Amino acid sequence: MIYRLVGAAVRAFLVVLLIATPSLILPGMSTDVSQIVTLIAIFGAGLTFFEYASTYPGLVEFRDAPPFNRIRFGSLFVTVILLSLVTRGSIAPTMLTSVIDGIGASVGRLIDFPYSPVRLVVLMLPPEASVRHVQLVRDSAGIAYVISLATLAIFVVVQRMYRWPLQRGSFNVWINLPTFDPTAGGDVVERLERDARFNIALGFLLPFLTPAVIKSATALFGAVTLESPQTLIWTVAAWAFLPASLFMRGIAMGRIAALITEKRRMSSQDEGNAGLLPV
């Protein structure tokens, strides 16, 4: 029990650190922004603590199947830190921000080709946006997208090398998939495979669809400028993180479906072998 509470407290602190990172790195944050960040950080910390301190399922999927959520959190944390440093470089440059900005510029130019997700993010900006701001958005999008691709590669490698999610023993569907009801009807494997395909397809399309949808909605809500540093960081981070998270969820659901299928096959073989035993 104490180990669970300590782990929940550490996770809550890390969530607070994640939410506060842009405010800690960027200079000249206003009092209103600090108060909003503090409120969101308290809410996120409380939700995380009570989720991981409880022995019953809640809202977080794969809670007891590490390192699924650790990889996702690490990816988002690294993305927010690097985007904050890149944005700080445009306001108060330092040697570190200059290095990160140079890497971001190289990555942004490499990925900024026609019909790429990064190019669509750049086209989302209004025509009157300055060249420097366009470059900043392009570099930020390039860094975030590369991190999301690296996250998927890391998860696939971990899944294959460490037999995820069985490295700790059995997989508890009730705890790790609280929103999935195995008794809702239909074959569990078919539903898991259908959810896996849907999440993978949505994760692939979302980086392309999101800028297009935002661009089409400019007539109703106005142009998205991303001039605010906090808005730029969290918008680009969410644009890259959510598709990668959906992709990971789809891969995980497909993996669980394959494990259930394998378990059924082994059970059928055991029953067949039992039927051949002499009486």
C-alpha positions as CSV (number, residue, x, y, z in Angstrom):
1,M,0.0,0.0,0.0
2,I,2.8,2.4,0.9
3,Y,4.6,1.6,-2.3
4,R,1.5,2.3,-4.3
5,L,1.0,5.7,-2.6
6,V,4.6,6.7,-3.0
7,G,4.4,5.8,-6.7
8,A,1.2,7.8,-7.1
9,A,2.8,10.8,-5.4
10,V,5.8,10.6,-7.7
11,R,3.6,10.4,-10.8
12,A,1.6,13.4,-9.6
13,F,4.7,15.4,-9.1
14,L,5.9,14.6,-12.6
15,V,2.6,15.7,-14.0
16,V,2.9,19.0,-12.2
17,L,6.5,19.4,-13.5
18,L,5.3,18.6,-17.1
19,I,2.5,21.2,-16.9
20,A,4.7,23.8,-15.4
21,T,7.7,23.3,-17.7
22,P,6.8,25.9,-20.3
23,S,6.3,28.5,-17.6
24,L,9.6,27.6,-15.9
25,I,11.6,27.8,-19.2
26,L,9.9,30.8,-20.9
27,P,10.7,34.2,-19.5
28,G,8.2,36.9,-18.6
29,M,5.1,34.8,-17.8
30,S,2.2,37.0,-16.6
31,T,0.5,36.5,-13.3
32,D,-2.7,35.3,-15.0
33,V,-0.9,32.6,-17.0
34,S,0.9,31.4,-13.8
35,Q,-2.4,31.1,-12.0
36,I,-4.0,29.2,-14.8
37,V,-1.0,26.8,-15.0
38,T,-1.1,26.3,-11.3
39,L,-4.8,25.4,-11.3
40,I,-4.4,23.0,-14.2
41,A,-1.3,21.4,-12.5
42,I,-3.2,20.9,-9.3
43,F,-6.1,19.3,-11.1
44,G,-3.7,17.0,-13.1
45,A,-1.8,16.0,-10.0
46,G,-4.9,15.2,-8.1
47,L,-6.4,13.1,-10.9
48,T,-3.1,11.2,-11.4
49,F,-2.6,10.6,-7.6
50,F,-6.1,9.2,-7.0
51,E,-5.9,7.1,-10.2
52,Y,-2.7,5.4,-9.3
53,A,-3.3,5.2,-5.6
54,S,-6.5,3.2,-6.1
55,T,-6.6,-0.5,-6.6
56,Y,-9.7,-0.3,-8.8
57,P,-9.8,0.7,-12.4
58,G,-10.4,4.3,-13.3
59,L,-9.8,6.3,-16.5
60,V,-6.2,5.6,-17.3
61,E,-5.7,2.6,-19.7
62,F,-2.8,0.2,-19.3
63,R,-2.2,1.4,-15.8
64,D,-0.6,-1.8,-14.6
65,A,1.1,-2.6,-17.9
66,P,4.4,-0.7,-17.9
67,P,6.1,0.8,-19.7
68,F,3.2,1.8,-22.0
69,N,2.2,5.0,-20.1
70,R,5.8,5.7,-19.1
71,I,6.8,5.8,-22.8
72,R,3.9,8.1,-23.6
73,F,4.6,10.4,-20.7
74,G,8.3,10.5,-21.5
75,S,7.5,11.4,-25.1
76,L,5.2,14.2,-24.1
77,F,7.7,15.5,-21.5
78,V,10.6,15.6,-24.0
79,T,8.4,17.2,-26.6
80,V,7.3,20.0,-24.2
81,I,10.9,20.6,-23.0
82,L,12.3,20.9,-26.5
83,L,9.5,23.1,-27.8
84,S,9.9,25.3,-24.8
85,L,13.6,25.7,-25.5
86,V,13.0,26.4,-29.2
87,T,10.4,29.0,-28.3
88,R,12.6,30.6,-25.7
89,G,15.3,30.8,-28.3
90,S,13.1,33.2,-30.3
91,I,12.6,35.4,-27.2
92,A,15.8,35.2,-25.1
93,P,18.4,33.0,-26.9
94,T,21.1,31.2,-25.1
95,M,23.8,28.7,-26.2
96,L,21.5,25.8,-25.4
97,T,18.5,27.2,-27.2
98,S,20.7,28.0,-30.2
99,V,21.8,24.4,-30.4
100,I,18.2,23.1,-30.1
101,D,17.1,25.7,-32.6
102,G,19.7,24.6,-35.1
103,I,18.6,21.0,-34.8
104,G,15.0,22.0,-35.1
105,A,15.7,24.0,-38.2
106,S,17.5,21.0,-39.9
107,V,14.6,18.6,-39.0
108,G,12.0,21.1,-40.0
109,R,13.6,21.6,-43.5
110,L,14.0,17.9,-43.9
111,I,10.3,17.1,-43.2
112,D,8.8,20.2,-44.8
113,F,8.0,18.7,-48.2
114,P,4.7,18.9,-50.1
115,Y,1.7,17.2,-48.4
116,S,3.7,16.4,-45.3
117,P,2.1,16.9,-41.9
118,V,4.7,19.7,-41.1
119,R,3.9,21.5,-44.4
120,L,0.1,21.3,-43.5
121,V,0.8,22.9,-40.1
122,V,2.7,25.7,-41.8
123,L,-0.1,26.3,-44.3
124,M,-2.5,26.5,-41.4
125,L,-1.0,29.9,-40.4
126,P,-2.4,33.1,-41.9
127,P,-0.7,34.7,-44.9
128,E,0.4,37.7,-42.9
129,A,2.5,35.6,-40.5
130,S,6.1,36.7,-40.4
131,V,8.8,34.6,-41.8
132,R,10.5,34.1,-38.4
133,H,7.2,32.9,-36.9
134,V,6.6,30.5,-39.8
135,Q,10.1,29.1,-39.3
136,L,9.5,28.7,-35.6
137,V,6.2,26.8,-36.1
138,R,7.9,24.7,-38.8
139,D,10.8,23.8,-36.6
140,S,8.6,23.1,-33.6
141,A,6.3,20.8,-35.7
142,G,9.3,19.0,-37.1
143,I,10.8,18.3,-33.7
144,A,7.5,17.1,-32.3
145,Y,6.7,14.9,-35.2
146,V,10.1,13.2,-35.1
147,I,9.7,12.6,-31.4
148,S,6.3,11.0,-32.0
149,L,7.8,8.7,-34.7
150,A,10.7,7.8,-32.3
151,T,8.1,7.0,-29.6
152,L,6.3,4.5,-31.8
153,A,9.6,2.8,-32.7
154,I,10.6,2.6,-29.0
155,F,7.3,1.0,-28.1
156,V,7.4,-1.5,-30.9
157,V,11.0,-2.5,-29.9
158,V,10.0,-2.8,-26.2
159,Q,7.0,-4.8,-27.0
160,R,9.0,-7.4,-29.0
161,M,12.0,-7.5,-26.8
162,Y,10.3,-7.8,-23.4
163,R,7.1,-9.6,-24.4
164,W,4.9,-6.7,-23.4
165,P,2.5,-6.9,-21.6
166,L,3.4,-10.3,-20.1
167,Q,6.8,-9.4,-18.6
168,R,5.2,-9.2,-15.2
169,G,2.9,-12.2,-15.6
170,S,-0.8,-12.2,-16.5
171,F,-2.6,-9.2,-18.1
172,N,-5.6,-7.9,-16.2
173,V,-8.2,-6.6,-18.7
174,W,-10.4,-5.1,-16.0
175,I,-7.6,-2.9,-14.6
176,N,-5.8,-2.0,-17.8
177,L,-8.8,-1.5,-20.1
178,P,-11.4,0.1,-17.9
179,T,-13.4,1.4,-20.8
180,F,-13.5,-2.0,-22.6
181,D,-16.4,-4.3,-21.6
182,P,-15.7,-7.9,-22.6
183,T,-19.3,-8.8,-22.0
184,A,-20.8,-6.1,-24.3
185,G,-21.4,-8.7,-27.0
186,G,-19.5,-10.2,-29.9
187,D,-16.2,-12.0,-29.9
188,V,-13.6,-10.2,-27.8
189,V,-10.8,-10.8,-30.3
190,E,-12.8,-9.3,-33.1
191,R,-13.7,-6.2,-31.1
192,L,-10.1,-5.8,-30.0
193,E,-8.9,-6.1,-33.6
194,R,-11.5,-3.7,-34.8
195,D,-10.5,-1.1,-32.1
196,A,-6.9,-1.7,-33.0
197,R,-7.5,-1.0,-36.7
198,F,-9.6,2.1,-35.9
199,N,-7.0,3.6,-33.6
200,I,-4.1,3.0,-36.0
201,A,-6.0,4.5,-38.9
202,L,-7.0,7.5,-36.8
203,G,-3.5,7.9,-35.5
204,F,-2.2,7.9,-39.1
205,L,-4.7,10.4,-40.4
206,L,-4.9,12.8,-37.5
207,P,-1.7,14.8,-38.2
208,F,-3.0,15.4,-41.7
209,L,-6.7,16.1,-40.8
210,T,-6.1,18.4,-37.8
211,P,-4.5,21.3,-39.7
212,A,-7.0,20.9,-42.6
213,V,-9.9,21.1,-40.1
214,I,-8.5,24.1,-38.3
215,K,-7.8,25.8,-41.6
216,S,-11.4,25.3,-42.8
217,A,-12.7,26.6,-39.5
218,T,-10.9,29.9,-39.8
219,A,-14.0,31.5,-41.5
220,L,-16.0,30.8,-38.3
221,F,-13.4,31.2,-35.5
222,G,-10.7,33.4,-37.1
223,A,-7.2,32.5,-38.2
224,V,-5.0,30.5,-35.9
225,T,-1.8,32.4,-35.4
226,L,0.0,30.5,-32.6
227,E,1.6,33.8,-31.6
228,S,1.4,33.0,-27.9
229,P,4.3,30.9,-26.7
230,Q,2.2,28.7,-24.4
231,T,-0.4,28.2,-27.2
232,L,2.3,27.3,-29.7
233,I,4.0,24.8,-27.4
234,W,0.8,22.9,-26.3
235,T,-0.9,23.0,-29.7
236,V,2.1,21.5,-31.5
237,A,2.8,19.0,-28.7
238,A,-0.9,17.8,-28.7
239,W,-0.8,17.7,-32.6
240,A,2.1,15.3,-32.5
241,F,1.4,13.4,-29.2
242,L,-2.3,12.4,-29.7
243,P,-1.8,10.6,-33.0
244,A,1.2,8.7,-31.6
245,S,-0.8,7.8,-28.5
246,L,-3.6,6.5,-30.7
247,F,-1.1,4.5,-32.7
248,M,0.3,3.0,-29.6
249,R,-3.1,2.1,-28.3
250,G,-3.9,0.4,-31.6
251,I,-0.7,-1.6,-31.5
252,A,-1.4,-2.5,-27.9
253,M,-5.0,-3.6,-28.6
254,G,-3.8,-5.7,-31.5
255,R,-1.1,-7.3,-29.3
256,I,-3.7,-8.2,-26.7
257,A,-6.0,-9.7,-29.3
258,A,-3.1,-11.8,-30.6
259,L,-2.3,-13.0,-27.0
260,I,-6.0,-14.1,-26.5
261,T,-6.0,-15.9,-29.8
262,E,-2.7,-17.7,-28.9
263,K,-4.2,-18.6,-25.5
264,R,-7.3,-20.1,-27.1
265,R,-5.2,-22.1,-29.5
266,M,-3.1,-23.5,-26.7
267,S,-6.2,-24.4,-24.7
268,S,-7.7,-26.2,-27.7
269,Q,-4.5,-28.2,-28.2
270,D,-4.5,-29.1,-24.5
271,E,-8.1,-30.3,-24.7
272,G,-7.3,-32.3,-27.8
273,N,-4.3,-33.9,-26.2
274,A,-6.4,-34.7,-23.1
275,G,-8.9,-36.5,-25.3
276,L,-6.2,-38.8,-26.6
277,L,-5.1,-40.0,-23.2
278,P,-6.0,-43.6,-22.4
279,V,-8.8,-44.2,-19.9
